[in-house]
Amino acid sequence: MIENEQNKYEQALSLYNTSLNDEAISAKVEQIIRDKVAENNTPEVKKFLLSCVELTSLKTTDSEESILRLTECVNQFDEDYPALPHVATICVYPCYASIVSQSLEVEGVEVACVSGNFPSSQALLEVKTIETALAIKDGATEIDMVMSVGKFLNGDYESVCDEISEIKAVCGEHALKVILETGLLPSASAIKKASILAMYSGADYIKTSTGKESPAATPQAAYVMCQAIKEYYDKTGIRIGFKPAGGLNTVFDALVYYTIVKEVLGTEWLNNQLFRLGTSRLCNLLLSDILGTETRYF
């Protein structure tokens, strides 16, 4: 690696506070959950959270038939529940982009595809860029990629950033979400650095996890990432979106992430252009809570 190239990334990181104390962050997050979540436990907030959901199917057993059924559920939802907001996106593997894009009838729902050899990101860059280009050709309007975690942990920031920049170039005007896989990062400081490098390289959103590793999203990781987004905005004027994903198993989990975004980033981020929830199960849980009866619609 060329020394001045590495210095470029270290210089970018030096503009931010990346010396974080994990225990202090955990204590702050516990305080937010204890003192602030209850006030956001309202029907209005839950309806808003429904509008932020990226309805996700990333299973080995996915098929054209199962993805078509999922898309038809989203189409029918507007008719069955006209008073409720629709989901933000349908998120699938690239091989199903054309099925979703061709059968989706609801205006305002995006077609998101995981790309770049999801979930490991262990592939040649040429393969990652081709997969991304094909997903967009087939109708994907947003791309979720995984940061090269091994390269990041080895300090090869140049390769990490170059890959993100290359894939963003393929995306063009389409939003790119960069997954940090925070459960594999050893500390809050590492999560902060990964967040900054991803934004620096062109990410439109930063995302916690693939949902394929444990732990997936955690409130502590979310807090650090939101801090990074705020500091990046303060320095650049660019608003970057935030997406927790994986391990969103309850309505309370969603309320926790909503509260962290509200407390750290403010109400400017409380819209589904800047805040998303990646999940396969939360839709039914939110719907059941809102309707007051167990509902398995999706």
CORLIN-V903991 format. One line per field, one symbol per residue. ss: DSSP state (H for helix, E for strand, L for the rest). phi: phi as a letter, one per 30 degrees, with the letter a starting at -180 (. if undefined). Layout:
# CORLIN-V903991
ss = ???
phi = ???
This chain:
# CORLIN-V903991
ss = LLHHHHHHHHHHHHLLLLLLLHHHHHHHHHHHHHHHLHHHLLHHHHHHHHHHEEEELLLLLLLHHHHHHHHHHHHHHHHHLLLLLLLLEEEEEHHHHHHHHHHLLLLLLEEEEEELLLLLLLLLHHHHHHHHHHHHHLLLLEEEEELLHHHHHLLLHHHHHHHHHHHHHHHLLLEEEEELLHHHLLLHHHHHHHHHHHHHLLLLEEELLLLLLLLLLLHHHHHHHHHHHHHHHHHHLLLLEEEEELLLLLHHHHHHHHHHHHHHLLHHHLLLLLEEEEELLHHHHHHHHHHLLLLLLL
phi = .ddddddedddddddbdccccdddddddddddddccdedcdbeddddddedcdcdcbbcddebeddddddddddddeeddbddcddddbccbdedcedddddcdccdjcdccbdbiidcdicadeeddddedddddedjdcbbcccedddddddiddddedddddddddddhdddcccddhddccdaddddddddddddeckdcbcbdadiccbdcdbedddddddeddddddddcicccdbbdaiidcbddeddddedddddccjddcdbddbbbbdaccdeddddddddibdbcdc
